[in-house]
Amino acid sequence: MLDVKAECENVKMTMLQVGEVSRKLGLNPQTLYFYERIGLIPPPHRTESGYRLFSQEDVDRLTFITHTKSMGLSLDDIREILAAKEGKSPTCQTVHDCLLKKARAIEETIQQLQILHDELVPLINHCHQNIECQDCSSPNEACAVNDDPRYEFQKACSSWQGNTAKTPQTN
């Protein structure tokens, strides 16, 4: 005869409470509740007192969610992949489309960051020359980036930081 009580005790030993899961995965406990609320994870088992208990399968699913989110996938993308994984949609096509969309977005971001980098390097060099210049003003004085033809970038940065940059004088 199967000892139901002993079986339940064995299951409880392999189950983890919210705090244990959150520490193990480096997640805020509220994140676990949120994922449950939006349906990314199924409702976990509960103790008689109402505490959530997560199985190893739940922890594996949360690990997958955490990993794919760290790769930049949105929660909607992750939901699609999980649905595909569970056979609720065409697996290969869904995952392929989702990952291809993400790869294209990453390529676009890389291009935008490269443009920003290319704009920053000359400004950094200009500031560095002013710092190194023995005859120039003190390195502690305001940087005269507006002497550089790329002043519009500095003006935009100042505006973004809440400062008002003076418009360069034209002769």
C-alpha positions as CSV (number, residue, x, y, z in Angstrom):
1,M,0.0,0.0,0.0
2,L,1.3,3.5,-1.0
3,D,2.1,5.7,2.0
4,V,0.6,9.0,0.8
5,K,1.9,11.0,3.8
6,A,5.5,9.8,3.2
7,E,5.1,10.6,-0.5
8,C,4.0,14.1,0.4
9,E,7.0,14.5,2.7
10,N,9.4,13.4,-0.1
11,V,7.8,16.0,-2.4
12,K,8.1,18.8,0.2
13,M,11.8,18.0,0.6
14,T,12.4,18.7,-3.1
15,M,10.2,21.8,-3.2
16,L,11.6,25.2,-2.5
17,Q,9.8,28.2,-1.0
18,V,9.8,31.7,-2.6
19,G,12.8,32.9,-0.6
20,E,14.9,29.9,-1.5
21,V,14.1,30.2,-5.2
22,S,14.7,33.9,-5.3
23,R,18.1,33.5,-3.5
24,K,19.1,30.6,-5.8
25,L,18.2,32.5,-9.0
26,G,19.1,36.0,-7.8
27,L,15.5,37.3,-8.3
28,N,13.4,39.5,-6.2
29,P,10.5,37.5,-4.7
30,Q,8.1,40.0,-6.2
31,T,9.4,38.9,-9.6
32,L,8.3,35.4,-8.9
33,Y,4.8,36.6,-8.0
34,F,4.7,38.8,-11.1
35,Y,5.7,35.9,-13.4
36,E,2.9,33.8,-11.8
37,R,0.4,36.6,-12.2
38,I,1.1,37.1,-15.9
39,G,1.1,33.4,-16.6
40,L,4.9,32.9,-17.4
41,I,5.0,30.2,-14.7
42,P,2.1,28.0,-13.6
43,P,0.7,28.5,-10.1
44,P,3.0,26.7,-7.8
45,H,2.0,24.1,-5.3
46,R,0.9,25.5,-1.9
47,T,1.4,24.3,1.6
48,E,-1.5,23.9,4.0
49,S,-0.6,27.4,5.2
50,G,-0.7,28.8,1.7
51,Y,3.1,29.2,1.1
52,R,4.2,28.7,-2.4
53,L,6.3,25.6,-3.1
54,F,8.4,25.4,-6.3
55,S,9.4,22.1,-7.9
56,Q,12.7,21.6,-9.7
57,E,10.7,21.9,-13.0
58,D,9.5,25.3,-11.8
59,V,13.0,26.3,-10.9
60,D,14.2,25.1,-14.4
61,R,11.5,27.2,-16.1
62,L,12.4,30.3,-14.0
63,T,16.1,29.7,-14.9
64,F,15.2,29.6,-18.6
65,I,13.1,32.8,-18.2
66,T,15.9,34.6,-16.3
67,H,18.5,33.5,-18.9
68,T,16.5,34.5,-21.9
69,K,15.5,37.8,-20.3
70,S,19.2,38.5,-19.7
71,M,19.8,37.9,-23.4
72,G,17.4,40.8,-24.1
73,L,14.2,38.9,-25.0
74,S,11.0,40.5,-23.9
75,L,8.6,38.7,-21.6
76,D,6.2,38.3,-24.6
77,D,9.0,36.7,-26.6
78,I,9.7,34.3,-23.7
79,R,6.0,33.5,-23.4
80,E,5.9,32.5,-27.1
81,I,9.0,30.3,-26.7
82,L,7.6,28.7,-23.6
83,A,4.3,28.1,-25.4
84,A,6.2,26.5,-28.3
85,K,8.2,24.4,-25.9
86,E,4.9,23.1,-24.5
87,G,3.6,22.3,-27.9
88,K,1.0,25.1,-28.0
89,S,2.4,26.5,-31.2
90,P,4.8,25.5,-34.1
91,T,8.0,25.1,-32.2
92,C,10.8,25.7,-34.7
93,Q,9.1,28.5,-36.6
94,T,8.0,30.4,-33.5
95,V,11.4,30.2,-31.9
96,H,13.2,31.0,-35.2
97,D,11.0,34.1,-35.8
98,C,11.4,35.4,-32.3
99,L,15.1,35.0,-32.2
100,L,15.6,36.4,-35.7
101,K,13.6,39.5,-34.7
102,K,15.8,39.9,-31.6
103,A,19.0,39.4,-33.6
104,R,17.9,42.2,-36.0
105,A,17.1,44.5,-33.1
106,I,20.5,43.8,-31.6
107,E,22.2,44.6,-35.0
108,E,20.3,47.9,-35.1
109,T,21.3,48.7,-31.6
110,I,25.0,47.9,-32.3
111,Q,24.9,50.2,-35.3
112,Q,23.4,53.0,-33.2
113,L,26.0,52.5,-30.5
114,Q,28.8,52.5,-33.1
115,I,27.6,55.9,-34.4
116,L,27.5,57.2,-30.8
117,H,31.0,55.8,-30.2
118,D,32.3,57.4,-33.3
119,E,30.9,60.8,-32.2
120,L,32.3,60.4,-28.6
121,V,35.9,59.5,-29.5
122,P,36.8,62.9,-31.1
123,L,35.2,64.7,-28.2
124,I,37.2,62.6,-25.7
125,N,40.4,63.3,-27.7
126,H,39.6,67.0,-27.7
127,C,39.1,67.1,-23.9
128,H,42.2,65.0,-23.4
129,Q,44.2,67.5,-25.4
130,N,42.9,70.3,-23.3
131,I,43.8,68.4,-20.1
132,E,47.4,67.7,-21.4
133,C,48.0,71.2,-22.7
134,Q,50.4,73.0,-20.4
135,D,49.6,76.4,-21.7
136,C,45.8,75.9,-21.6
137,S,43.4,76.7,-18.8
138,S,43.3,74.5,-15.7
139,P,42.0,70.9,-16.2
140,N,39.5,71.7,-13.4
141,E,37.8,74.4,-15.4
142,A,34.8,73.8,-17.6
143,C,35.7,71.9,-20.8
144,A,35.5,74.0,-23.9
145,V,34.1,71.4,-26.1
146,N,32.0,74.1,-27.8
147,D,35.2,75.2,-29.5
148,D,35.0,71.9,-31.4
149,P,32.9,71.7,-34.6
150,R,30.9,68.9,-32.9
151,Y,29.5,71.4,-30.4
152,E,26.0,70.4,-31.3
153,F,26.6,67.0,-29.6
154,Q,27.8,68.8,-26.4
155,K,24.8,71.2,-26.6
156,A,22.4,68.2,-26.9
157,C,24.2,66.5,-23.9
158,S,23.9,69.7,-21.8
159,S,20.2,70.0,-22.7
160,W,19.6,66.4,-21.8
161,Q,21.4,66.9,-18.4
162,G,19.2,69.9,-17.7
163,N,21.9,72.5,-18.4
164,T,21.5,75.3,-20.9
165,A,24.4,75.4,-23.2
166,K,25.4,78.7,-24.8
167,T,25.0,78.8,-28.5
168,P,28.5,79.2,-30.2
169,Q,29.3,82.6,-31.4
170,T,29.7,82.9,-35.2
171,N,31.8,85.6,-36.7
